[in-house]
Amino acid sequence: MNIGNYRKQLIDSYKGNRKTFIFYTVLRILVILTLIRCIITGNYQSAMLCILSLILFFIPAIIQDKMKVVIPPVFQVIIFGFIFAAEILGEVNHYYVRIHGWDTMLHTMNGFLCAAIGFSLVYLLNRGSKNVNLSPFYLTLVAFCFSMTVGVVWEFFEFTMDQLFFLDMQKDFIVREFGSVTLDPANMGTPIDVAGITDTIIHTASGETYKVEGGYLDIGIIDTMKDLLVNLAGAVVFSFIGYSTLKFSKSSKIADSLIIRPKE
């Protein structure tokens, strides 16, 4: 199936939900307009991110066609919103830097979405096999572990990009106090508490000097732990929803909107 057919399948899936279709259309128009702006201004790196976003918009339709499943429109809308917020707003329009907490919000959403995906994958296996009958707790545990694994792998990717290309994907934080055994003059492993840091002066071998105002520059570790913690929060929220739905056999509009199901 070519891209045109995937696009038609994606649009057809929204015909019963006018609001969803409008949201999808508006996002595509905004991405295309951003792409045109980037080309005109010569920002070709951002233009490639726009093209990547347009391609990613086809992923739900491709998955539905290849795996013979149905992804709820609401779930697709959340995915599209996540792509737009991360690539167009976050990277192209620099919301990661301009808006405090933007990265935190997306990592929380990522934990929630990945838990939903992991839950759906095992749920499909559980329903589609006569030899597999997993308990609600096990389904939820797998969904939670899947979400956390994706979060950890992404942090590995950010670390690799920072080490190889100095992209600063693991954003720096200013800290005013830390403890370090490296500063112990006796080399006895005693942590030395450095408190009340007002600024840091950095000298390079080439003779350049940089001043960090307000404290010491933490390189990535706080950002990484913060991202994993909010990923954990998102995963826990969905795990609770999924477990409650299966355990007590209650109909949940939230779960029905987020669980991928096999085609009838």
NORSULHU-V351326 format. One record per pair of residues at least 12 apart in sequence whose ideal C-beta (glycine too) atoms are under 8 Angstrom apart, sorted by the first residue. I is the first residue (numbers start at 1). J is the second residue. If there is no record, write none. Layout:
BEGIN
I J
I J
END
This chain:
BEGIN
1 65
3 58
6 58
6 61
6 62
6 65
7 58
7 61
9 61
9 64
9 65
10 24
10 57
10 58
10 60
10 61
10 76
11 24
13 61
13 64
13 73
13 76
14 73
16 73
17 73
20 73
20 74
20 76
20 77
23 77
23 80
23 81
24 57
24 76
24 77
24 80
27 57
27 80
27 81
27 84
28 54
28 57
30 84
30 88
31 50
31 53
31 54
31 57
31 84
31 88
32 50
32 54
34 46
34 50
34 88
34 92
35 47
35 50
35 51
35 54
38 50
38 92
46 91
46 92
49 87
49 88
49 91
49 92
50 87
50 88
50 92
52 87
53 83
53 84
53 87
53 88
56 83
56 87
57 80
57 83
59 79
60 76
60 79
64 263
68 262
68 263
69 124
69 260
69 261
69 262
69 263
70 260
70 261
70 262
70 263
71 260
72 256
72 257
72 258
72 259
72 260
72 261
74 257
74 258
75 116
75 257
75 258
75 260
78 109
78 113
78 258
79 113
82 106
82 109
82 110
82 113
85 102
85 105
85 106
86 106
89 102
90 102
90 103
90 106
96 171
103 171
103 223
103 227
104 226
104 227
104 230
107 151
107 226
107 227
107 230
107 231
107 234
108 230
108 231
108 233
108 234
109 234
110 150
110 151
110 154
110 231
110 234
111 147
111 148
111 151
111 230
111 231
111 232
111 233
111 234
111 235
111 238
112 147
112 234
112 235
112 237
112 238
113 234
114 146
114 147
114 150
114 151
114 231
114 234
114 235
115 143
115 144
115 146
115 147
115 234
115 235
115 237
115 238
115 239
115 242
116 143
116 238
116 242
116 258
116 259
117 146
117 147
117 260
118 142
118 143
118 144
118 145
118 146
118 147
119 139
119 140
119 142
119 143
119 146
119 238
119 239
119 242
119 259
120 258
120 259
120 260
120 261
121 146
121 260
122 134
122 138
122 139
122 142
122 143
123 139
123 259
123 260
123 261
124 260
124 261
124 262
126 139
127 262
128 262
136 242
136 243
136 246
136 247
137 243
137 247
139 242
139 243
139 246
140 239
140 242
140 243
140 246
143 235
143 238
143 239
143 242
144 235
144 236
144 239
147 231
147 234
147 235
147 238
148 228
148 231
148 232
148 235
151 227
151 228
151 231
151 232
151 235
152 228
154 227
155 170
155 224
155 227
155 228
157 169
158 170
158 220
158 224
159 220
159 224
162 220
170 219
170 220
170 221
170 223
170 224
171 220
171 223
172 217
172 218
172 219
172 220
172 223
173 217
173 218
173 222
173 223
174 212
174 213
174 214
174 215
174 216
174 217
174 218
175 197
175 215
175 216
175 218
175 222
176 195
176 196
176 197
176 198
176 214
176 215
176 216
177 193
177 194
177 195
177 196
177 197
178 193
178 194
178 216
178 218
179 191
179 192
179 193
179 194
180 192
180 194
194 216
197 215
197 216
198 214
198 215
199 211
199 212
199 213
199 214
199 215
200 212
200 215
200 216
200 217
202 217
238 258
241 254
241 255
241 258
242 255
242 259
END
